[in-house]
């Protein structure tokens, strides 16, 4: 394996160059946004690990797609086993067909005519704030920067000196911990 061929890969640019394409490719095959993000993240990790085996016979994007295709197949293999079903369903919903943001859907719509809507929204806000405080410093910072402060992924990675795949792992874990904490406080979906 020539060093020149490995140098043709640009993993620093993968998220910017290919994340949207990989997402669109995967969402039509998996249809669960959280699983899609995980599969793309796994693809980037696998690409980093196997860079030395890249022969340069295909474009960088095609090579990543071939890795992603194997990840999708593995996903469905896991989901068709008893153990795999438990792993694959680890998302914000027990029903795969549900979509949307769990926390945002839990907040009552502003202007609701229900008399208890304001009270529910305040209680949710207090519980969510309490749950965020329980996160580790790194998880809390990533979650707040991305979700509450609306920073771009690359900005967060630069500030925290982490790579994009690591960012997505941290964010995913923070969301899982928040979901459990919210459910423990009676906010179940």
C-alpha positions, 0 to 999 in steps of 0.5 A: 500500500503506497502512502500516496494512496492513503494521503488521497483520503481526506477524513477531515472533510468527510463530514462536510463533503459526504454526510448529507449524501450518506444521510440521503442514501441511508434514510431511504433504506432505514427510515429512522433518523437516529439509526441513520446518524449512528450508521453514518458515524459507524461508517466514518469510524470504519473508514478511519480504521481501514484507511490503509486498505484504501486502494484508490480504485474508487472515489472516496465517496464510493468507498464510503458508500461501500462501507455504509452498505455493509453497515446497513446490512449489519443493522438489519441482521442485528434487528432480525435477531432477538438481541439485535432488536433490543440494540437497534430500537435504542432510540427515543421511541419504542415505535419505529414509525414515530418521528420528530423530536421527543422533547419538543413534542412533549412541550405543550403548544403555545396558545393552547386552550388547555388550562393546565398547559402552562403548568405542564410546560413549566414542569417539563422545563424544570425537569429538563433543566434538572436532567441536563444538570445531571449530565457529565460536563462533556455531554452537557456542553455538547448537548447545550451547544448543539440543541440550545445554542444552535452551534454548527457541528464543526464549530463545536468540534473546533471549540471542544477539540473533538472530531465529528464522529466523537461529537455525534457519539457524545450527543447521542449518549446525552440524548439517551441519558436525558430521555431516561431521566425524563422518563424517570420523572414521568415524561414518557412517550 
